[in-house]
Amino acid sequence: MMLEKAMPEDAARIMEIIEEARRFQLSYGNMQWAGGYPSPSLIESDIAEGIGYKAVLDGSIIGYLAVVDFDETY
């Protein structure tokens, strides 16, 4: 697996992965992403700011992360 900067053309696939993760979380009662976070516009903004990264395995995007400021919650 490699981490690469996400590109604008990756946003649709990234949102597919996020929606799958959202459904999984909700199925176990985890409401963290229930309100539509992260939104497509946030992902697009992350990518435009250069903080969005895609996890790539065998040429396919399998994950996403944004490298942002420190958050004490985590």
C-alpha positions, 0 to 999 in steps of 0.5 A: 500500500502507498499513500499518495496525494489525492487529486480532484478526480479521486473525490468520487471514489473517496466519497464511495469509501466514506459512504461505505464506512458511514453505513458500517459505523451506523450499523453498529450505532456509531453516530460520529458521521451521521450528520453528513460529515465528511461532506463531498465539499470538505473532501474537495477542499482537503484535496485543493489544500493539499492535505488529502491523501489516498491509500492505494493498493494494486492501483486502486484507492482503498482509503483516505485521510487528511493530514490536519492540525493536531486535535486533542480529541484524538 
